[in-house]
Amino acid sequence: CKAPRPVVLNCSLVPRRAFARSPLLPAGEDLSEEALQRQELGKRAHREVQVARRRRREADDETVLYRSAEVAGFVVSSSEEGDQVQRQRRAIDRYLSAQAEALMDAIVAKKPLSEVVDFSLEVAPSIELPQPIAGDGVFIKDALRGEISAGTLLAFYPGSVYMPHEERWLGGQGPMLERAGQHTSSHVIGRVGGVLIDGLWSGLGVPASEFDVDDAGLEAIVASRLEKESVDSDAGRQAARSDIEAFCAGLKEERRSCAAKVPWPDHRGDPKRVRALNPFAVGEMVNHPPYGRAANVMGWPVDLDFSKGEAHRRAAPNAFGLRPPGAPAPGAPSPYTVVMVAAETLKPGDELWLDYGCELLDLEDIPVWFTPAALRGDARETDARASPALAIRDELHAWRTDFEARHGRKPTRDELMSDPVSSALFETFSKYRKLGDL
């Protein structure tokens, strides 16, 4: 996806095997051909249903955010490029960036944050999730008006930032984090476009021999990499060359060197100091909602404005995870962050819930503790594990209903089949009908 979308936590290294005894995966090896077919179809149906539901949640989130942006005066201009959805997302970007900058300006100026926001947060043990597994969560401590409206920026997600080309060049998320001394991705959140933020803080000092090289050295490194991965296409060569060039250029930047005017944020990556400097930098502590509950906050990518001066760099909640020789940990201040935004009206005592999105993993890789967040409102959701055929039918009906609401007419077959989500739902729906389940 190329357009800005809400962000999700990456759960890939969390304990797994959530569905080892689910109805989709019956025990025993002596299954008939039809039973095996149903089993595989059930796995496919489960994933397609979760993808469709997640897209609906994201659409709901964007609707809430755009309405809030409109009320605040951040409206779409007819002269802007792109379709209506793209223009609305840019309005949301401007709206949330303005809120983030207002908070950062107050922090830098050491003004009372009550001049900017009328609520406060508290990190405390989660009440609705099982302890001691769940640990702490984030709560609304107080609100001057008794409640917080949807669309309000609530928190920043602090941590170490890894650029997409860095992850790719270092062999993927797992190998990169292991090299950075981080053995879990339980607090890694991903922005659209590939930027990763490790909320537990990690980092990697990169030897000069890996990035301070001439053109001949670059060619040798690329050739070695392509040979190792058995890649011989021009597209693969160009992709590798682009990644290593960006990798080298980033680590050579003055702002990331040991001679930088601001070599690290003032908090040095210490969570206590992070929160002392910015009481709203607690996004990494927000839990996934318990079973049957909807998320009440959403994540959105924001790039902080460092052009305002060195003080804004020193106050940044994030730092680059990779650093050149001599550069101190945790790394240079990074403008790339994620903000947590209220998805509905919140009141003091409410715990914040963020949809982690682990349903997008393969079925056998979903963490044991995870259940997909419910849709907000009174939408009925059929259990995709217990009744996969009915869940597919319901999601296909929901897609058609949403299409009719947006366009004022029924979709054509071409429109149904050209949408990757609806076409996958329809194909699985058709298979269940052939089996007689629908």
Disulfide bonds with the S-S distance in Angstrom:
Cys11-Cys358 2.03
